[in-house]
Amino acid sequence: MKTTQNNNSLFRRILQWASESEKESADAPEDPERQEFQEYLEYIDAHDYIEFGAYRYMRYQQRKELGLDEPTFHHHIEPSIPQKKQNVKKSHHKQGLLRKQLGWYRIASVFITCVIILILCLVVMELPKFGDLNAPALNEVAQRYLQQGREETGAVNAITGMILEYRAFDTFGESVVLFAAAISTLLLLRTPNQPLKQRKAGDEILTMVSKYLLPMIILFGCYVVLYGHISPGGGFSGGAILGAALILASLVLGAGEVERVLTSKRVTYITVFSLLTYAAMKSYSFYTGANHVGWAIPKGEAGHLFSGGFLLPLNLCVGLIVACTMYTFYTLFIPTEEE
């Protein structure tokens, strides 16, 4: 209200300044701005079709202050301007031409689709049969993975050795994709210093049972990550278990309790640190191996926990990235009590 009164008083002062009569003394200096403004108002009065916005309201207030009749406002009517006659070419469009063009378009679409299907069927017919020993997939690369993978990578689990050694940079790209997806969603849906939404209370029996299961789930997730190069598992599967454990902890203990330990900033820092550590370790291995420097990390004895060179810390990095990504997505879509 105070702001409105100040605006009204300022508006009235502008009207008084614009409509006041000139001073009688000839020695008084003229105000060119006021004179220009009066001429502009006279120009608006002379053109009835200029009736818009603040100017229309200003003239209405000025007439009301002077006790004049309220002006009648009309719609904006622009003066008619004679247009030059232009030679317009008559269209030679025939009736039904568009319908014929649409018909040909449908026929062409069906024909092209049939050609693509035929090409794909011919390619499938040329593929080798399932289990064929001469198939391109069963070449020397797969044999190298299975026959010499344990010796070259130091991992008993051939899948882990292939993912974190032979195809380590591909795995790094997948981890970067997860990080980019989590950060992009976090920037779009989470505002700074915004508290987590509270979830509606669940069943008491399920909550009590989950409290006893939560430590075992976390322990099993750590085991899958740490022993991923020895037994089935690894960073991706173990990270998924740890991420599910964090989500369960948020459901059972409350989002606020987990937020005290794992804030959004800490989760982001952990993910960035894991990515940078992963990149540094694989860059070191790539540099020393490609240049035959000879400073390679010892593989150790296969089957032991500290073996496989960088496989153990690489599994840890991947597991942390996956777990943090899952928990980040969950915190952004927690169902509230109103929902």
C-alpha positions as CSV (number, residue, x, y, z in Angstrom):
1,M,0.0,0.0,0.0
2,K,2.8,2.4,0.8
3,T,4.4,1.8,-2.5
4,T,1.1,2.4,-4.3
5,Q,0.7,5.7,-2.5
6,N,4.2,6.8,-3.4
7,N,3.5,5.9,-7.1
8,N,0.2,7.9,-7.1
9,S,1.8,10.9,-5.5
10,L,4.7,10.8,-8.0
11,F,2.2,10.5,-10.8
12,R,0.2,13.4,-9.6
13,R,3.3,15.5,-9.4
14,I,4.1,14.7,-13.0
15,L,0.7,15.7,-14.1
16,Q,0.9,19.0,-12.1
17,W,4.3,19.7,-13.5
18,A,3.0,19.0,-17.1
19,S,-0.3,21.0,-16.8
20,E,0.9,24.0,-14.7
21,S,0.7,27.4,-16.4
22,E,3.8,29.2,-17.4
23,K,5.2,31.7,-14.9
24,E,4.1,35.3,-15.4
25,S,7.5,36.7,-15.0
26,A,9.3,37.1,-18.3
27,D,12.6,36.7,-16.6
28,A,11.8,33.2,-15.4
29,P,13.7,30.5,-17.4
30,E,11.6,28.3,-19.6
31,D,11.5,24.6,-18.9
32,P,12.1,22.9,-22.3
33,E,11.2,19.4,-20.9
34,R,7.8,20.5,-19.7
35,Q,7.1,22.3,-23.0
36,E,8.1,19.2,-25.0
37,F,5.9,17.0,-22.8
38,Q,2.9,19.4,-23.2
39,E,3.4,19.3,-27.0
40,Y,3.4,15.5,-26.9
41,L,0.2,15.4,-24.9
42,E,-1.4,17.8,-27.4
43,Y,-0.3,15.5,-30.2
44,I,-2.0,12.6,-28.5
45,D,-5.2,14.7,-28.2
46,A,-5.1,15.5,-31.8
47,H,-4.9,11.8,-32.8
48,D,-7.8,9.9,-31.4
49,Y,-6.3,6.5,-32.5
50,I,-3.4,6.8,-30.1
51,E,-5.0,5.3,-27.0
52,F,-2.7,2.9,-25.3
53,G,-1.2,2.2,-21.9
54,A,0.1,4.9,-19.6
55,Y,-0.6,7.7,-22.0
56,R,-4.3,6.9,-22.1
57,Y,-4.5,6.7,-18.3
58,M,-2.5,10.0,-18.0
59,R,-4.8,11.9,-20.2
60,Y,-7.8,10.5,-18.3
61,Q,-6.4,11.6,-14.9
62,Q,-5.5,15.0,-16.3
63,R,-9.0,15.6,-17.6
64,K,-10.4,14.4,-14.3
65,E,-8.2,16.8,-12.3
66,L,-9.4,19.7,-14.5
67,G,-13.1,18.8,-14.2
68,L,-13.5,18.1,-17.9
69,D,-15.7,15.4,-19.5
70,E,-14.3,11.9,-19.6
71,P,-13.0,11.3,-23.1
72,T,-14.5,8.5,-25.2
73,F,-11.9,6.0,-26.2
74,H,-12.1,4.1,-29.5
75,H,-10.3,1.2,-30.8
76,H,-7.1,1.8,-32.6
77,I,-7.9,2.7,-36.1
78,E,-5.0,3.2,-38.4
79,P,-5.4,5.7,-41.2
80,S,-6.0,4.0,-44.4
81,I,-3.0,4.1,-46.8
82,P,-3.7,3.6,-50.4
83,Q,-1.8,0.6,-51.6
84,K,-0.4,0.2,-55.0
85,K,-1.9,-2.4,-57.2
86,Q,0.4,-5.3,-57.7
87,N,0.3,-7.7,-60.5
88,V,-0.7,-10.9,-58.7
89,K,-0.2,-14.0,-60.8
90,K,-3.1,-16.4,-60.9
91,S,-2.3,-19.8,-59.3
92,H,-2.7,-22.7,-61.7
93,H,-3.4,-25.0,-58.8
94,K,-5.7,-27.8,-59.8
95,Q,-8.2,-29.2,-57.5
96,G,-7.3,-32.5,-56.0
97,L,-3.6,-32.1,-56.6
98,L,-2.7,-32.2,-52.9
99,R,-4.7,-35.3,-52.4
100,K,-2.8,-37.0,-55.2
101,Q,0.6,-35.9,-53.7
102,L,-0.4,-37.3,-50.3
103,G,-1.2,-40.6,-52.0
104,W,2.1,-40.7,-53.8
105,Y,3.8,-39.9,-50.5
106,R,2.2,-42.9,-48.8
107,I,3.1,-45.2,-51.6
108,A,6.7,-44.0,-51.5
109,S,6.9,-44.5,-47.7
110,V,5.6,-48.0,-47.9
111,F,8.1,-48.8,-50.7
112,I,11.1,-47.5,-48.8
113,T,10.0,-49.3,-45.7
114,C,9.8,-52.6,-47.6
115,V,13.2,-52.1,-49.1
116,I,14.8,-51.5,-45.7
117,I,13.1,-54.6,-44.3
118,L,14.3,-56.7,-47.2
119,I,17.9,-55.5,-46.7
120,L,17.8,-56.3,-43.0
121,C,16.4,-59.8,-43.7
122,L,19.2,-60.5,-46.2
123,V,21.8,-59.4,-43.6
124,V,20.3,-61.6,-41.0
125,M,20.3,-64.6,-43.4
126,E,24.1,-64.0,-43.9
127,L,24.9,-64.1,-40.2
128,P,26.6,-67.2,-38.8
129,K,24.6,-69.7,-37.0
130,F,24.4,-69.7,-33.2
131,G,27.4,-71.6,-31.8
132,D,29.4,-71.6,-35.1
133,L,33.1,-71.9,-34.3
134,N,34.0,-69.8,-37.3
135,A,31.8,-66.9,-36.2
136,P,33.5,-63.5,-36.1
137,A,32.6,-63.2,-32.4
138,L,34.7,-66.2,-31.6
139,N,38.0,-64.8,-32.8
140,E,41.3,-64.5,-31.1
141,V,40.2,-61.6,-28.9
142,A,37.7,-63.7,-27.0
143,Q,40.3,-66.5,-26.7
144,R,42.8,-64.0,-25.4
145,Y,40.4,-62.9,-22.7
146,L,39.7,-66.4,-21.5
147,Q,43.1,-68.1,-22.0
148,Q,45.6,-65.3,-20.9
149,G,43.3,-63.0,-18.9
150,R,44.2,-64.4,-15.5
151,E,47.9,-64.1,-16.3
152,E,47.7,-60.6,-17.8
153,T,45.2,-59.0,-15.4
154,G,45.6,-61.1,-12.2
155,A,41.9,-61.5,-11.8
156,V,40.1,-64.8,-11.3
157,N,36.9,-63.3,-12.5
158,A,37.4,-63.0,-16.3
159,I,34.5,-60.4,-16.6
160,T,36.2,-58.0,-14.1
161,G,39.5,-58.4,-15.8
162,M,38.0,-57.7,-19.2
163,I,35.9,-54.6,-18.0
164,L,38.6,-53.0,-15.8
165,E,41.7,-53.9,-17.8
166,Y,41.1,-54.6,-21.5
167,R,38.1,-52.3,-21.7
168,A,38.9,-50.0,-18.9
169,F,38.4,-46.7,-20.8
170,D,35.0,-47.9,-22.0
171,T,34.0,-48.5,-18.4
172,F,35.3,-45.0,-17.5
173,G,33.1,-43.5,-20.2
174,E,30.1,-45.3,-18.7
175,S,30.9,-44.0,-15.2
176,V,31.2,-40.4,-16.7
177,V,27.7,-40.9,-18.2
178,L,26.3,-41.8,-14.9
179,F,28.0,-38.8,-13.2
180,A,26.8,-36.4,-15.9
181,A,23.2,-37.7,-15.7
182,A,23.2,-37.3,-11.9
183,I,24.7,-33.8,-11.9
184,S,22.4,-32.6,-14.7
185,T,19.3,-33.8,-12.8
186,L,20.6,-32.4,-9.6
187,L,21.2,-29.0,-11.1
188,L,17.7,-29.0,-12.7
189,L,15.6,-30.3,-9.8
190,R,17.5,-29.3,-6.6
191,T,17.9,-25.8,-5.3
192,P,20.8,-24.9,-3.0
193,N,20.2,-25.4,0.7
194,Q,16.9,-27.0,0.1
195,P,16.0,-29.6,2.7
196,L,15.0,-33.1,1.6
197,K,11.3,-33.8,1.3
198,Q,9.8,-35.9,4.1
199,R,8.4,-39.3,3.1
200,K,5.1,-40.6,4.5
201,A,5.4,-43.1,7.3
202,G,5.4,-46.8,6.3
203,D,4.4,-50.0,8.0
204,E,5.9,-50.4,11.4
205,I,6.7,-54.1,11.0
206,L,8.5,-53.6,7.7
207,T,10.4,-50.7,9.2
208,M,11.6,-52.8,12.1
209,V,12.6,-55.7,9.9
210,S,14.4,-53.4,7.5
211,K,16.5,-51.9,10.4
212,Y,17.9,-55.4,11.1
213,L,18.5,-56.2,7.4
214,L,20.2,-52.9,6.6
215,P,23.6,-53.8,8.1
216,M,23.7,-57.1,6.3
217,I,22.8,-55.5,3.0
218,I,25.6,-52.9,3.4
219,L,28.1,-55.7,4.4
220,F,27.1,-57.8,1.4
221,G,27.5,-54.8,-0.9
222,C,31.0,-54.2,0.4
223,Y,31.9,-57.8,-0.1
224,V,30.7,-57.8,-3.7
225,V,32.8,-54.7,-4.5
226,L,35.9,-55.8,-2.7
227,Y,35.9,-59.4,-4.0
228,G,34.7,-58.5,-7.5
229,H,38.1,-59.6,-9.1
230,I,38.0,-62.9,-7.3
231,S,34.4,-64.0,-7.3
232,P,31.3,-63.0,-9.3
233,G,30.5,-59.3,-8.7
234,G,32.4,-56.1,-9.1
235,G,31.9,-52.4,-8.9
236,F,28.7,-52.1,-10.9
237,S,26.8,-54.9,-9.1
238,G,28.2,-54.1,-5.6
239,G,27.5,-50.4,-6.2
240,A,23.9,-51.2,-7.1
241,I,23.6,-53.1,-3.8
242,L,25.1,-50.2,-1.8
243,G,22.9,-47.7,-3.6
244,A,19.8,-49.8,-2.6
245,A,21.1,-49.9,1.0
246,L,21.3,-46.1,1.1
247,I,17.8,-45.8,-0.3
248,L,16.6,-48.3,2.3
249,A,18.4,-46.4,5.0
250,S,16.6,-43.2,3.9
251,L,13.2,-45.0,4.0
252,V,13.8,-46.6,7.4
253,L,15.8,-44.0,9.3
254,G,14.5,-40.9,7.5
255,A,15.9,-38.7,4.8
256,G,17.1,-36.2,7.3
257,E,19.3,-38.7,9.2
258,V,21.0,-39.9,6.0
259,E,21.4,-36.3,4.9
260,R,23.5,-35.5,8.0
261,V,26.1,-38.0,6.8
262,L,25.7,-37.8,3.0
263,T,24.8,-34.3,2.0
264,S,24.4,-33.5,-1.7
265,K,27.8,-31.8,-1.7
266,R,29.5,-34.8,-0.1
267,V,27.9,-37.2,-2.6
268,T,29.1,-35.0,-5.5
269,Y,32.7,-34.8,-4.0
270,I,32.8,-38.5,-3.6
271,T,31.7,-39.1,-7.2
272,V,34.2,-36.6,-8.6
273,F,37.0,-38.0,-6.5
274,S,36.2,-41.5,-7.6
275,L,36.2,-40.5,-11.3
276,L,39.5,-38.6,-11.0
277,T,41.1,-41.5,-9.2
278,Y,39.9,-44.0,-11.8
279,A,41.2,-41.8,-14.6
280,A,44.6,-41.3,-12.9
281,M,45.1,-45.0,-12.3
282,K,44.2,-46.1,-15.8
283,S,46.2,-43.3,-17.4
284,Y,49.2,-44.5,-15.4
285,S,48.7,-48.1,-16.5
286,F,48.2,-47.0,-20.1
287,Y,51.3,-44.9,-20.2
288,T,53.6,-47.5,-18.6
289,G,52.2,-50.3,-20.6
290,A,52.2,-48.6,-24.0
291,N,55.7,-47.2,-23.6
292,H,57.1,-50.4,-22.0
293,V,58.4,-48.3,-19.1
294,G,58.4,-51.3,-16.7
295,W,56.8,-49.5,-13.7
296,A,53.7,-51.6,-13.8
297,I,51.8,-52.4,-10.6
298,P,52.5,-56.0,-9.5
299,K,49.6,-58.4,-10.1
300,G,50.1,-60.4,-7.0
301,E,48.9,-63.9,-6.4
302,A,45.6,-64.6,-8.1
303,G,42.8,-65.4,-5.7
304,H,43.9,-63.1,-2.9
305,L,42.3,-59.8,-1.9
306,F,45.3,-57.6,-2.8
307,S,45.9,-58.9,-6.3
308,G,45.2,-57.8,-9.8
309,G,47.1,-54.5,-9.6
310,F,44.6,-51.7,-9.7
311,L,41.5,-53.9,-10.0
312,L,40.6,-53.5,-6.3
313,P,40.7,-49.7,-6.1
314,L,39.1,-49.5,-9.6
315,N,36.2,-51.6,-8.3
316,L,35.9,-49.3,-5.3
317,C,35.7,-46.3,-7.5
318,V,33.1,-47.8,-9.8
319,G,31.0,-49.0,-6.8
320,L,31.0,-45.5,-5.2
321,I,30.0,-43.9,-8.4
322,V,27.1,-46.2,-9.0
323,A,25.9,-46.0,-5.3
324,C,26.1,-42.2,-5.2
325,T,24.3,-41.9,-8.5
326,M,21.4,-44.2,-7.4
327,Y,21.1,-42.3,-4.1
328,T,21.2,-38.9,-5.8
329,F,18.3,-39.9,-8.2
330,Y,16.3,-41.2,-5.2
331,T,16.7,-38.0,-3.2
332,L,15.3,-35.9,-6.1
333,F,12.1,-38.0,-6.4
334,I,11.2,-38.8,-2.8
335,P,7.4,-39.1,-2.4
336,T,6.0,-36.7,0.1
337,E,3.2,-37.0,2.5
338,E,0.8,-35.0,0.3
339,E,1.4,-37.4,-2.6
